[in-house]
Amino acid sequence: MTGRPTRRRVTRSRVALCVAVLVAAGGVTSVAAFAGGGDSGGGTATGLPPGTTKVTAQTLRDTRTEDGRLGYGPAHTVTSQTKGTLTKLPDSGDEITRGRELYEVDGDPVVLMYGSKPAYRPLRVGTEGSDVKRFEANLAALGYDGFTVDDEYTGSTAEAVQRWQDDIGVEETGVVEPGRVAFASGPVRVETVQASPGEPTAPGRKVLDHTGTAKAVTVELDTADQRLAKKGAAVEVTLPENETVTAEIDEVTTVIEPGQQGEDPATKVEVTIWLDSGKAKKAAAKYALASVDVTFTAGTRENVLTVPVSALVALREGGFGVEVVRGATSSYVPVDTGLFADGKVEISGQGVAAGTVVGVPK
C-alpha cells in the first residue's frame, strides 16, 4: 500500500448527482478529513482529466424562481358583530378609507377605522385600555378634538363621540358599540361580498372579504422551501412584459390547505411582497391581476473560490476533492465545500486559488 489517495468507483456525473440531491434538500456538504500522502495532502492521478477549467473568484448566489400572483395581497374576512338586517353592502372592487361606511345594518353604518386588532367591547366613560387609545387616534385623525389621545375614555372623549355619531347619522349615546366600527390595517379594497341586502346577520356571520389597496405579489411555497422566505429579504419580481422590479418580503405566514377527496390537508408557506416603491408601483399599475415570476435569494457568498459541481471528485478516504492540473501532471487536492448555486460550488483548501486549473468531464 502506498497510502496514495485514489478515486472511489464513482463517476463525476454520479458525484454531481449526489451533490445535486444534497442541494435540493437544502443541505450543506462538508468534507471529512483527508488522509492521503504528499506535501499538499493529495496524490498523483494516473492520467490527465478529459477536460479542464479554472478556479474562479466570484460572488455566488443561491437563487430560486417561483410562480407568484400579482394582486392586492391576502384577503381578510369581515364578520358581523351585531344582530339585524343587512341594508346596504359595497360592490367588489370598491375602495374604502378611514371613517367611511363599510356596510350597513338596520339602516345604520358600520364604519371603517384603522388598527391591528378588532373591537371587542363597548367603549364608554371609565373604560381604559389600548383599544380606547386606538379608537381615539382614529377619531383625532378624522378631525375631532377636545380630548386627549390616551388609554382612558373620559367625558371629553364621549362628547367627541357624540359629535361623530351625529355626523354619521346614528343615535348620539357617547358609547361606541363594537358592532359600529370595523378595524383594518389601512384603506381596503372589497374583494368579495358574502351576503346580500335584506339578509339577516348576527355576530360571527361573514359579510365580506377585503384586501389592501396597494399592489402585492403572493407566492405559495412548500414548507421544505421555507429557507427562501425571510422577512425583509430582497426579491426580484418579473412582471408580464418582462419588466423587472426589486422589492422586499413583507409577510411570511403558514397556511393549511384542506385536502380534497379524502386527501390530507397540506401545509404551505405564503409569502407576501408589497410593491410599494415608486418604480414598482408604476410598473404594476397597469395590471389588475397577473402571473409573475419571483426570484428569491436564499444565500450569498461574496468573492469566494468556485468550480463547476462536476469538478468535484469523491475521494477514497471520504469527502470531496478536485483534480489540480499542473502541466503534464495532475494530483488530487481535498477541498471543503460551501454554497451550491447555478451549477457551481464554493470551495476552499490548500493548493487551490483563483486561476488554478482543475479537471472536469468533457
C-alpha positions, 0 to 999 in steps of 0.5 A: 500500500502506498497510502496514495489517495485514489478515486472511489468507483464513482463517476463525476456525473454520479458525484454531481448527482449526489451533490445535486440531491444534497442541494435540493434538500437544502443541505450543506456538504462538508468534507471529512478529513483527508488522509492521503500522502504528499506535501499538499495532502493529495496524490498523483492521478494516473492520467490527465482529466478529459477536460479542464477549467479554472478556479474562479473568484466570484460572488455566488448566489443561491437563487430560486424562481417561483410562480407568484400572483400579482394582486392586492395581497391576502384577503381578510374576512369581515364578520358581523358583530351585531344582530339585524338586517343587512341594508346596504353592502359595497360592490367588489372592487370598491375602495374604502378609507378611514371613517367611511361606511363599510356596510350597513345594518338596520339602516345604520353604518358600520364604519371603517377605522384603522388598527391591528386588532378588532373591537371587542367591547363597548367603549364608554366613560371609565373604560381604559385600555389600548383599544380606547387609545386606538379608537381615539387616534382614529377619531383625532385623525378624522378631525375631532378634538377636545380630548386627549389621545390616551388609554382612558375614555373620559367625558371629553372623549364621549362628547367627541363621540357624540359629535361623530355619531351625529355626523354619521347619522346614528343615535348620539349615546357617547358609547361606541358599540363594537358592532359600529366600527370595523378595524383594518390595517389601512384603506381596503379594497372589497374583494368579495361580498358574502351576503346580500341586502335584506339578509339577516346577520348576527355576530360571527356571520361573514359579510365580506372579504377585503384586501389592501389597496396597494399592489402585492405579489403572493407566492405559495411555497412548500414548507421544505422551501421555507429557507427562501422566505425571510422577512425583509429579504430582497426579491426580484419580481418579473412582471408580464412584459418582462419588466423587472422590479426589486422589492422586499418580503413583507409577510411570511405566514403558514397556511393549511390547505384542506385536502380534497377527496379524502386527501390530507390537508397540506401545509404551505408557506405564503409569502407576501411582497408589497410593491410599494416603491415608486418604480414598482408601483408604476410598473404594476399599475397597469395590471389588475391581476397577473402571473409573475415570476419571483426570484428569491435569494436564499444565500450569498457568498461574496468573492469566494473560490468556485468550480463547476459541481462536476469538478468535484471528485469523491475521494477514497478516504471520504469527502470531496476533492478536485483534480489540480492540473499542473502541466503534464501532471495532475494530483488530487487536492481535498477541498471543503465545500460551501454554497451550491448555486447555478451549477457551481460550488464554493470551495476552499483548501490548500493548493487551490486559488483563483486561476488554478486549473482543475479537471472536469468531464468533457 
